[in-house]
């Protein structure tokens, strides 16, 4: 039996890779929105 609910142990301590990926996604989204608004 495989349980996928074992993420409750690490609430606050995220991986460095997860944090970098999250920052990269946010930065890419903000850049996309900024570029999209400039073209109007």
C-alpha positions in Angstrom: 0.0 0.0 0.0 1.5 3.3 -1.1 0.5 6.5 0.8 1.0 9.9 -0.8 0.2 11.9 2.4 3.7 12.0 3.8 4.3 15.6 2.9 2.8 16.8 6.3 6.2 16.1 8.0 7.9 18.9 6.1 5.6 21.9 6.2 8.1 24.8 6.2 11.4 23.3 5.1 11.2 23.1 1.3 14.0 21.8 -0.9 16.3 24.3 -2.4 15.3 23.0 -5.8 11.6 23.5 -5.0 12.2 27.1 -3.9 14.3 27.9 -7.0 11.7 26.4 -9.2 8.9 28.4 -7.5 10.9 31.6 -7.8 11.6 30.9 -11.5 7.9 30.2 -12.2 6.9 33.5 -10.4 9.6 35.5 -12.2 8.6 34.0 -15.6 4.9 34.8 -15.0 5.6 38.4 -13.9 7.8 38.9 -17.0 5.1 37.5 -19.2 2.4 39.7 -17.7 4.7 42.8 -18.0 5.5 42.1 -21.6 1.9 41.4 -22.4 0.7 44.7 -20.9 3.4 46.7 -22.8 2.1 45.6 -26.2 -1.4 47.0 -25.6 
